Amino acid sequence: MMNNALITATTGYIAAVKTTATATTGDVRGTYALQTASNGTLVFAASQAPLFPNMNSAVGLYGVTQYTAW
């Protein structure tokens, strides 16, 4: 939801990487690029719910571990 309006387009959405994260793979959380410029006062809110079959494992609930070079 952006500025009290539902977002229906998938433009700007990149799904989360589901393979082992490396320095060259995408983000394990996924990303979304807003289609309108923010003026610092607009609110972007997102919600999600896990699928029931995924609730029996940590990977199903949280996905793969984020890459870190440490």
PyMOL Python script that loads the backbone (N, CA, C, O; Angstrom):
from pymol import cmd

cmd.read_pdbstr("""\
ATOM      1  N   MET A   1       0.858  -1.162   0.000  1.00  0.00           N
ATOM      2  CA  MET A   1       0.000   0.000   0.000  1.00  0.00           C
ATOM      3  C   MET A   1       0.906   1.227   0.000  1.00  0.00           C
ATOM      4  O   MET A   1       1.865   1.311   0.767  1.00  0.00           O
ATOM      5  N   MET A   2       0.592   2.146  -0.848  1.00  0.00           N
ATOM      6  CA  MET A   2       1.369   3.378  -0.945  1.00  0.00           C
ATOM      7  C   MET A   2       0.428   4.561  -0.872  1.00  0.00           C
ATOM      8  O   MET A   2      -0.442   4.721  -1.728  1.00  0.00           O
ATOM      9  N   ASN A   3       0.596   5.387   0.138  1.00  0.00           N
ATOM     10  CA  ASN A   3      -0.227   6.592   0.293  1.00  0.00           C
ATOM     11  C   ASN A   3      -1.717   6.260   0.277  1.00  0.00           C
ATOM     12  O   ASN A   3      -2.503   6.922  -0.401  1.00  0.00           O
ATOM     13  N   ASN A   4      -2.100   5.217   1.040  1.00  0.00           N
ATOM     14  CA  ASN A   4      -3.482   4.742   1.166  1.00  0.00           C
ATOM     15  C   ASN A   4      -4.066   4.181  -0.123  1.00  0.00           C
ATOM     16  O   ASN A   4      -5.288   4.114  -0.254  1.00  0.00           O
ATOM     17  N   ALA A   5      -3.247   3.784  -1.064  1.00  0.00           N
ATOM     18  CA  ALA A   5      -3.722   3.160  -2.294  1.00  0.00           C
ATOM     19  C   ALA A   5      -3.022   1.820  -2.476  1.00  0.00           C
ATOM     20  O   ALA A   5      -1.811   1.717  -2.276  1.00  0.00           O
ATOM     21  N   LEU A   6      -3.779   0.792  -2.854  1.00  0.00           N
ATOM     22  CA  LEU A   6      -3.181  -0.511  -3.090  1.00  0.00           C
ATOM     23  C   LEU A   6      -2.325  -0.484  -4.339  1.00  0.00           C
ATOM     24  O   LEU A   6      -2.691   0.135  -5.339  1.00  0.00           O
ATOM     25  N   ILE A   7      -1.193  -1.150  -4.284  1.00  0.00           N
ATOM     26  CA  ILE A   7      -0.314  -1.275  -5.448  1.00  0.00           C
ATOM     27  C   ILE A   7      -0.708  -2.551  -6.175  1.00  0.00           C
ATOM     28  O   ILE A   7      -0.698  -3.631  -5.585  1.00  0.00           O
ATOM     29  N   THR A   8      -1.053  -2.434  -7.443  1.00  0.00           N
ATOM     30  CA  THR A   8      -1.492  -3.608  -8.196  1.00  0.00           C
ATOM     31  C   THR A   8      -0.496  -4.010  -9.278  1.00  0.00           C
ATOM     32  O   THR A   8      -0.567  -5.132  -9.779  1.00  0.00           O
ATOM     33  N   ALA A   9       0.411  -3.144  -9.647  1.00  0.00           N
ATOM     34  CA  ALA A   9       1.401  -3.459 -10.675  1.00  0.00           C
ATOM     35  C   ALA A   9       2.590  -4.174 -10.046  1.00  0.00           C
ATOM     36  O   ALA A   9       2.933  -3.926  -8.890  1.00  0.00           O
ATOM     37  N   THR A  10       3.214  -5.060 -10.814  1.00  0.00           N
ATOM     38  CA  THR A  10       4.401  -5.748 -10.317  1.00  0.00           C
ATOM     39  C   THR A  10       5.672  -5.087 -10.835  1.00  0.00           C
ATOM     40  O   THR A  10       6.768  -5.587 -10.584  1.00  0.00           O
ATOM     41  N   THR A  11       5.549  -3.992 -11.539  1.00  0.00           N
ATOM     42  CA  THR A  11       6.714  -3.266 -12.024  1.00  0.00           C
ATOM     43  C   THR A  11       7.553  -2.795 -10.842  1.00  0.00           C
ATOM     44  O   THR A  11       7.031  -2.193  -9.904  1.00  0.00           O
ATOM     45  N   GLY A  12       8.841  -3.069 -10.889  1.00  0.00           N
ATOM     46  CA  GLY A  12       9.731  -2.657  -9.821  1.00  0.00           C
ATOM     47  C   GLY A  12       9.939  -3.717  -8.761  1.00  0.00           C
ATOM     48  O   GLY A  12      10.777  -3.544  -7.875  1.00  0.00           O
ATOM     49  N   TYR A  13       9.183  -4.830  -8.830  1.00  0.00           N
ATOM     50  CA  TYR A  13       9.306  -5.899  -7.836  1.00  0.00           C
ATOM     51  C   TYR A  13      10.317  -6.926  -8.308  1.00  0.00           C
ATOM     52  O   TYR A  13      10.246  -7.400  -9.442  1.00  0.00           O
ATOM     53  N   ILE A  14      11.262  -7.273  -7.439  1.00  0.00           N
ATOM     54  CA  ILE A  14      12.216  -8.350  -7.707  1.00  0.00           C
ATOM     55  C   ILE A  14      12.086  -9.338  -6.563  1.00  0.00           C
ATOM     56  O   ILE A  14      12.296  -8.987  -5.402  1.00  0.00           O
ATOM     57  N   ALA A  15      11.739 -10.576  -6.893  1.00  0.00           N
ATOM     58  CA  ALA A  15      11.515 -11.604  -5.878  1.00  0.00           C
ATOM     59  C   ALA A  15      12.797 -11.917  -5.121  1.00  0.00           C
ATOM     60  O   ALA A  15      13.901 -11.661  -5.602  1.00  0.00           O
ATOM     61  N   ALA A  16      12.631 -12.468  -3.944  1.00  0.00           N
ATOM     62  CA  ALA A  16      13.769 -12.848  -3.102  1.00  0.00           C
ATOM     63  C   ALA A  16      14.551 -13.985  -3.739  1.00  0.00           C
ATOM     64  O   ALA A  16      13.980 -14.841  -4.415  1.00  0.00           O
ATOM     65  N   VAL A  17      15.855 -13.990  -3.522  1.00  0.00           N
ATOM     66  CA  VAL A  17      16.721 -15.068  -3.971  1.00  0.00           C
ATOM     67  C   VAL A  17      16.509 -16.257  -3.038  1.00  0.00           C
ATOM     68  O   VAL A  17      16.560 -16.105  -1.818  1.00  0.00           O
ATOM     69  N   LYS A  18      16.270 -17.441  -3.607  1.00  0.00           N
ATOM     70  CA  LYS A  18      16.000 -18.621  -2.788  1.00  0.00           C
ATOM     71  C   LYS A  18      17.179 -19.579  -2.726  1.00  0.00           C
ATOM     72  O   LYS A  18      17.102 -20.611  -2.059  1.00  0.00           O
ATOM     73  N   THR A  19      18.262 -19.254  -3.406  1.00  0.00           N
ATOM     74  CA  THR A  19      19.450 -20.094  -3.371  1.00  0.00           C
ATOM     75  C   THR A  19      20.426 -19.538  -2.335  1.00  0.00           C
ATOM     76  O   THR A  19      20.186 -18.476  -1.760  1.00  0.00           O
ATOM     77  N   THR A  20      21.509 -20.244  -2.101  1.00  0.00           N
ATOM     78  CA  THR A  20      22.514 -19.771  -1.144  1.00  0.00           C
ATOM     79  C   THR A  20      23.014 -18.390  -1.561  1.00  0.00           C
ATOM     80  O   THR A  20      23.434 -18.187  -2.700  1.00  0.00           O
ATOM     81  N   ALA A  21      22.964 -17.457  -0.634  1.00  0.00           N
ATOM     82  CA  ALA A  21      23.350 -16.078  -0.932  1.00  0.00           C
ATOM     83  C   ALA A  21      24.867 -15.950  -1.058  1.00  0.00           C
ATOM     84  O   ALA A  21      25.619 -16.512  -0.262  1.00  0.00           O
ATOM     85  N   THR A  22      25.301 -15.203  -2.071  1.00  0.00           N
ATOM     86  CA  THR A  22      26.717 -14.903  -2.272  1.00  0.00           C
ATOM     87  C   THR A  22      26.848 -13.401  -2.501  1.00  0.00           C
ATOM     88  O   THR A  22      25.854 -12.675  -2.480  1.00  0.00           O
ATOM     89  N   ALA A  23      28.064 -12.945  -2.716  1.00  0.00           N
ATOM     90  CA  ALA A  23      28.298 -11.523  -2.964  1.00  0.00           C
ATOM     91  C   ALA A  23      27.712 -11.079  -4.297  1.00  0.00           C
ATOM     92  O   ALA A  23      27.529  -9.882  -4.519  1.00  0.00           O
ATOM     93  N   THR A  24      27.416 -12.018  -5.187  1.00  0.00           N
ATOM     94  CA  THR A  24      26.941 -11.641  -6.524  1.00  0.00           C
ATOM     95  C   THR A  24      25.474 -11.975  -6.774  1.00  0.00           C
ATOM     96  O   THR A  24      24.951 -11.642  -7.837  1.00  0.00           O
ATOM     97  N   THR A  25      24.794 -12.621  -5.831  1.00  0.00           N
ATOM     98  CA  THR A  25      23.373 -12.906  -6.018  1.00  0.00           C
ATOM     99  C   THR A  25      22.546 -11.721  -5.544  1.00  0.00           C
ATOM    100  O   THR A  25      23.070 -10.801  -4.916  1.00  0.00           O
ATOM    101  N   GLY A  26      21.276 -11.743  -5.841  1.00  0.00           N
ATOM    102  CA  GLY A  26      20.383 -10.673  -5.422  1.00  0.00           C
ATOM    103  C   GLY A  26      20.078 -10.741  -3.933  1.00  0.00           C
ATOM    104  O   GLY A  26      20.673 -11.538  -3.207  1.00  0.00           O
ATOM    105  N   ASP A  27      19.171  -9.922  -3.490  1.00  0.00           N
ATOM    106  CA  ASP A  27      18.809  -9.816  -2.081  1.00  0.00           C
ATOM    107  C   ASP A  27      17.900 -10.975  -1.676  1.00  0.00           C
ATOM    108  O   ASP A  27      16.970 -11.305  -2.411  1.00  0.00           O
ATOM    109  N   VAL A  28      18.147 -11.593  -0.531  1.00  0.00           N
ATOM    110  CA  VAL A  28      17.320 -12.707  -0.063  1.00  0.00           C
ATOM    111  C   VAL A  28      15.967 -12.221   0.463  1.00  0.00           C
ATOM    112  O   VAL A  28      15.082 -13.037   0.722  1.00  0.00           O
ATOM    113  N   ARG A  29      15.796 -10.923   0.623  1.00  0.00           N
ATOM    114  CA  ARG A  29      14.516 -10.379   1.079  1.00  0.00           C
ATOM    115  C   ARG A  29      13.636  -9.912  -0.076  1.00  0.00           C
ATOM    116  O   ARG A  29      12.446  -9.666   0.117  1.00  0.00           O
ATOM    117  N   GLY A  30      14.200  -9.789  -1.264  1.00  0.00           N
ATOM    118  CA  GLY A  30      13.463  -9.222  -2.380  1.00  0.00           C
ATOM    119  C   GLY A  30      13.502  -7.708  -2.299  1.00  0.00           C
ATOM    120  O   GLY A  30      13.837  -7.152  -1.253  1.00  0.00           O
ATOM    121  N   THR A  31      13.168  -7.044  -3.376  1.00  0.00           N
ATOM    122  CA  THR A  31      13.170  -5.582  -3.382  1.00  0.00           C
ATOM    123  C   THR A  31      11.966  -5.050  -4.151  1.00  0.00           C
ATOM    124  O   THR A  31      11.383  -5.746  -4.982  1.00  0.00           O
ATOM    125  N   TYR A  32      11.614  -3.834  -3.863  1.00  0.00           N
ATOM    126  CA  TYR A  32      10.545  -3.156  -4.592  1.00  0.00           C
ATOM    127  C   TYR A  32      10.949  -1.699  -4.777  1.00  0.00           C
ATOM    128  O   TYR A  32      11.261  -1.005  -3.810  1.00  0.00           O
ATOM    129  N   ALA A  33      10.939  -1.245  -6.013  1.00  0.00           N
ATOM    130  CA  ALA A  33      11.249   0.149  -6.331  1.00  0.00           C
ATOM    131  C   ALA A  33       9.939   0.896  -6.534  1.00  0.00           C
ATOM    132  O   ALA A  33       9.145   0.534  -7.402  1.00  0.00           O
ATOM    133  N   LEU A  34       9.712   1.928  -5.744  1.00  0.00           N
ATOM    134  CA  LEU A  34       8.485   2.713  -5.876  1.00  0.00           C
ATOM    135  C   LEU A  34       8.389   3.332  -7.257  1.00  0.00           C
ATOM    136  O   LEU A  34       9.400   3.721  -7.842  1.00  0.00           O
ATOM    137  N   GLN A  35       7.180   3.423  -7.773  1.00  0.00           N
ATOM    138  CA  GLN A  35       6.965   3.976  -9.107  1.00  0.00           C
ATOM    139  C   GLN A  35       6.710   5.476  -9.078  1.00  0.00           C
ATOM    140  O   GLN A  35       6.608   6.114 -10.126  1.00  0.00           O
ATOM    141  N   THR A  36       6.609   6.032  -7.887  1.00  0.00           N
ATOM    142  CA  THR A  36       6.449   7.478  -7.744  1.00  0.00           C
ATOM    143  C   THR A  36       7.520   7.993  -6.790  1.00  0.00           C
ATOM    144  O   THR A  36       7.963   7.274  -5.894  1.00  0.00           O
ATOM    145  N   ALA A  37       7.919   9.202  -6.982  1.00  0.00           N
ATOM    146  CA  ALA A  37       8.939   9.781  -6.108  1.00  0.00           C
ATOM    147  C   ALA A  37       8.350  10.037  -4.730  1.00  0.00           C
ATOM    148  O   ALA A  37       7.216  10.501  -4.610  1.00  0.00           O
ATOM    149  N   SER A  38       9.106   9.741  -3.711  1.00  0.00           N
ATOM    150  CA  SER A  38       8.657  10.007  -2.349  1.00  0.00           C
ATOM    151  C   SER A  38       9.066  11.422  -1.963  1.00  0.00           C
ATOM    152  O   SER A  38      10.174  11.869  -2.262  1.00  0.00           O
ATOM    153  N   ASN A  39       8.160  12.109  -1.301  1.00  0.00           N
ATOM    154  CA  ASN A  39       8.482  13.457  -0.836  1.00  0.00           C
ATOM    155  C   ASN A  39       8.848  13.451   0.645  1.00  0.00           C
ATOM    156  O   ASN A  39       8.910  14.503   1.282  1.00  0.00           O
ATOM    157  N   GLY A  40       9.086  12.269   1.183  1.00  0.00           N
ATOM    158  CA  GLY A  40       9.454  12.145   2.583  1.00  0.00           C
ATOM    159  C   GLY A  40       8.269  12.063   3.521  1.00  0.00           C
ATOM    160  O   GLY A  40       8.454  11.894   4.726  1.00  0.00           O
ATOM    161  N   THR A  41       7.037  12.181   2.996  1.00  0.00           N
ATOM    162  CA  THR A  41       5.865  12.111   3.848  1.00  0.00           C
ATOM    163  C   THR A  41       4.929  10.967   3.472  1.00  0.00           C
ATOM    164  O   THR A  41       4.026  10.636   4.240  1.00  0.00           O
ATOM    165  N   LEU A  42       5.130  10.361   2.309  1.00  0.00           N
ATOM    166  CA  LEU A  42       4.281   9.256   1.899  1.00  0.00           C
ATOM    167  C   LEU A  42       4.668   7.988   2.651  1.00  0.00           C
ATOM    168  O   LEU A  42       5.837   7.784   2.977  1.00  0.00           O
ATOM    169  N   VAL A  43       3.691   7.150   2.921  1.00  0.00           N
ATOM    170  CA  VAL A  43       3.925   5.919   3.675  1.00  0.00           C
ATOM    171  C   VAL A  43       3.823   4.726   2.739  1.00  0.00           C
ATOM    172  O   VAL A  43       2.889   4.620   1.944  1.00  0.00           O
ATOM    173  N   PHE A  44       4.800   3.826   2.843  1.00  0.00           N
ATOM    174  CA  PHE A  44       4.765   2.559   2.118  1.00  0.00           C
ATOM    175  C   PHE A  44       4.634   1.466   3.157  1.00  0.00           C
ATOM    176  O   PHE A  44       5.506   1.316   4.013  1.00  0.00           O
ATOM    177  N   ALA A  45       3.554   0.700   3.095  1.00  0.00           N
ATOM    178  CA  ALA A  45       3.324  -0.382   4.053  1.00  0.00           C
ATOM    179  C   ALA A  45       3.145  -1.683   3.301  1.00  0.00           C
ATOM    180  O   ALA A  45       2.477  -1.731   2.268  1.00  0.00           O
ATOM    181  N   ALA A  46       3.746  -2.737   3.827  1.00  0.00           N
ATOM    182  CA  ALA A  46       3.633  -4.056   3.210  1.00  0.00           C
ATOM    183  C   ALA A  46       3.284  -5.069   4.280  1.00  0.00           C
ATOM    184  O   ALA A  46       3.667  -4.916   5.440  1.00  0.00           O
ATOM    185  N   SER A  47       2.561  -6.100   3.893  1.00  0.00           N
ATOM    186  CA  SER A  47       2.260  -7.182   4.824  1.00  0.00           C
ATOM    187  C   SER A  47       2.432  -8.504   4.101  1.00  0.00           C
ATOM    188  O   SER A  47       2.316  -8.582   2.878  1.00  0.00           O
ATOM    189  N   GLN A  48       2.709  -9.532   4.869  1.00  0.00           N
ATOM    190  CA  GLN A  48       2.864 -10.853   4.287  1.00  0.00           C
ATOM    191  C   GLN A  48       2.456 -11.881   5.321  1.00  0.00           C
ATOM    192  O   GLN A  48       2.433 -11.602   6.520  1.00  0.00           O
ATOM    193  N   ALA A  49       2.139 -13.058   4.850  1.00  0.00           N
ATOM    194  CA  ALA A  49       1.776 -14.159   5.734  1.00  0.00           C
ATOM    195  C   ALA A  49       2.402 -15.433   5.178  1.00  0.00           C
ATOM    196  O   ALA A  49       2.333 -15.678   3.974  1.00  0.00           O
ATOM    197  N   PRO A  50       3.009 -16.242   6.035  1.00  0.00           N
ATOM    198  CA  PRO A  50       3.632 -17.478   5.542  1.00  0.00           C
ATOM    199  C   PRO A  50       2.569 -18.477   5.100  1.00  0.00           C
ATOM    200  O   PRO A  50       1.467 -18.515   5.646  1.00  0.00           O
ATOM    201  N   LEU A  51       2.912 -19.272   4.119  1.00  0.00           N
ATOM    202  CA  LEU A  51       2.026 -20.352   3.705  1.00  0.00           C
ATOM    203  C   LEU A  51       2.069 -21.448   4.765  1.00  0.00           C
ATOM    204  O   LEU A  51       3.124 -21.701   5.348  1.00  0.00           O
ATOM    205  N   PHE A  52       0.965 -22.085   5.016  1.00  0.00           N
ATOM    206  CA  PHE A  52       0.896 -23.109   6.048  1.00  0.00           C
ATOM    207  C   PHE A  52       1.956 -24.206   5.888  1.00  0.00           C
ATOM    208  O   PHE A  52       2.574 -24.582   6.884  1.00  0.00           O
ATOM    209  N   PRO A  53       2.196 -24.738   4.672  1.00  0.00           N
ATOM    210  CA  PRO A  53       3.220 -25.786   4.537  1.00  0.00           C
ATOM    211  C   PRO A  53       4.633 -25.318   4.902  1.00  0.00           C
ATOM    212  O   PRO A  53       5.485 -26.146   5.225  1.00  0.00           O
ATOM    213  N   ASN A  54       4.897 -24.017   4.858  1.00  0.00           N
ATOM    214  CA  ASN A  54       6.225 -23.492   5.176  1.00  0.00           C
ATOM    215  C   ASN A  54       6.449 -23.280   6.670  1.00  0.00           C
ATOM    216  O   ASN A  54       7.562 -22.957   7.084  1.00  0.00           O
ATOM    217  N   MET A  55       5.431 -23.453   7.467  1.00  0.00           N
ATOM    218  CA  MET A  55       5.527 -23.126   8.883  1.00  0.00           C
ATOM    219  C   MET A  55       6.243 -24.186   9.718  1.00  0.00           C
ATOM    220  O   MET A  55       6.435 -23.992  10.918  1.00  0.00           O
ATOM    221  N   ASN A  56       6.641 -25.298   9.110  1.00  0.00           N
ATOM    222  CA  ASN A  56       7.279 -26.351   9.895  1.00  0.00           C
ATOM    223  C   ASN A  56       8.804 -26.327   9.810  1.00  0.00           C
ATOM    224  O   ASN A  56       9.459 -27.262  10.272  1.00  0.00           O
ATOM    225  N   SER A  57       9.380 -25.274   9.228  1.00  0.00           N
ATOM    226  CA  SER A  57      10.839 -25.172   9.193  1.00  0.00           C
ATOM    227  C   SER A  57      11.267 -23.713   9.235  1.00  0.00           C
ATOM    228  O   SER A  57      10.530 -22.824   8.809  1.00  0.00           O
ATOM    229  N   ALA A  58      12.465 -23.479   9.753  1.00  0.00           N
ATOM    230  CA  ALA A  58      12.982 -22.113   9.820  1.00  0.00           C
ATOM    231  C   ALA A  58      13.210 -21.549   8.431  1.00  0.00           C
ATOM    232  O   ALA A  58      12.944 -20.371   8.193  1.00  0.00           O
ATOM    233  N   VAL A  59      13.704 -22.375   7.498  1.00  0.00           N
ATOM    234  CA  VAL A  59      13.928 -21.900   6.133  1.00  0.00           C
ATOM    235  C   VAL A  59      12.598 -21.544   5.482  1.00  0.00           C
ATOM    236  O   VAL A  59      12.515 -20.566   4.739  1.00  0.00           O
ATOM    237  N   GLY A  60      11.572 -22.318   5.749  1.00  0.00           N
ATOM    238  CA  GLY A  60      10.252 -22.016   5.199  1.00  0.00           C
ATOM    239  C   GLY A  60       9.695 -20.704   5.707  1.00  0.00           C
ATOM    240  O   GLY A  60       8.996 -19.998   4.980  1.00  0.00           O
ATOM    241  N   LEU A  61       9.999 -20.372   6.953  1.00  0.00           N
ATOM    242  CA  LEU A  61       9.502 -19.127   7.536  1.00  0.00           C
ATOM    243  C   LEU A  61      10.387 -17.930   7.243  1.00  0.00           C
ATOM    244  O   LEU A  61       9.887 -16.837   6.978  1.00  0.00           O
ATOM    245  N   TYR A  62      11.697 -18.126   7.288  1.00  0.00           N
ATOM    246  CA  TYR A  62      12.620 -16.999   7.199  1.00  0.00           C
ATOM    247  C   TYR A  62      13.414 -16.931   5.908  1.00  0.00           C
ATOM    248  O   TYR A  62      14.015 -15.896   5.620  1.00  0.00           O
ATOM    249  N   GLY A  63      13.438 -17.990   5.126  1.00  0.00           N
ATOM    250  CA  GLY A  63      14.215 -17.998   3.892  1.00  0.00           C
ATOM    251  C   GLY A  63      15.683 -18.284   4.156  1.00  0.00           C
ATOM    252  O   GLY A  63      16.061 -18.684   5.257  1.00  0.00           O
ATOM    253  N   VAL A  64      16.498 -18.078   3.148  1.00  0.00           N
ATOM    254  CA  VAL A  64      17.926 -18.354   3.284  1.00  0.00           C
ATOM    255  C   VAL A  64      18.618 -17.213   4.027  1.00  0.00           C
ATOM    256  O   VAL A  64      18.107 -16.095   4.084  1.00  0.00           O
ATOM    257  N   THR A  65      19.761 -17.505   4.581  1.00  0.00           N
ATOM    258  CA  THR A  65      20.524 -16.517   5.354  1.00  0.00           C
ATOM    259  C   THR A  65      21.126 -15.464   4.436  1.00  0.00           C
ATOM    260  O   THR A  65      21.663 -15.782   3.375  1.00  0.00           O
ATOM    261  N   GLN A  66      21.031 -14.210   4.857  1.00  0.00           N
ATOM    262  CA  GLN A  66      21.595 -13.096   4.100  1.00  0.00           C
ATOM    263  C   GLN A  66      23.117 -13.250   3.993  1.00  0.00           C
ATOM    264  O   GLN A  66      23.759 -13.684   4.950  1.00  0.00           O
ATOM    265  N   TYR A  67      23.687 -12.908   2.864  1.00  0.00           N
ATOM    266  CA  TYR A  67      25.146 -12.986   2.671  1.00  0.00           C
ATOM    267  C   TYR A  67      25.855 -11.933   3.503  1.00  0.00           C
ATOM    268  O   TYR A  67      25.385 -10.801   3.613  1.00  0.00           O
ATOM    269  N   THR A  68      26.958 -12.294   4.075  1.00  0.00           N
ATOM    270  CA  THR A  68      27.818 -11.333   4.763  1.00  0.00           C
ATOM    271  C   THR A  68      29.265 -11.701   4.503  1.00  0.00           C
ATOM    272  O   THR A  68      29.597 -12.885   4.439  1.00  0.00           O
ATOM    273  N   ALA A  69      30.115 -10.733   4.355  1.00  0.00           N
ATOM    274  CA  ALA A  69      31.536 -10.969   4.073  1.00  0.00           C
ATOM    275  C   ALA A  69      32.345 -11.084   5.357  1.00  0.00           C
ATOM    276  O   ALA A  69      33.565 -11.234   5.286  1.00  0.00           O
ATOM    277  N   TRP A  70      31.730 -11.020   6.505  1.00  0.00           N
ATOM    278  CA  TRP A  70      32.451 -11.041   7.777  1.00  0.00           C
ATOM    279  C   TRP A  70      32.922 -12.420   8.102  1.00  0.00           C
ATOM    280  O   TRP A  70      33.550 -12.629   9.140  1.00  0.00           O
TER     281      TRP A  70
END
""", "prot")
cmd.dss("prot")
cmd.show_as("cartoon", "prot")
cmd.util.cbc("prot")
cmd.orient("prot")
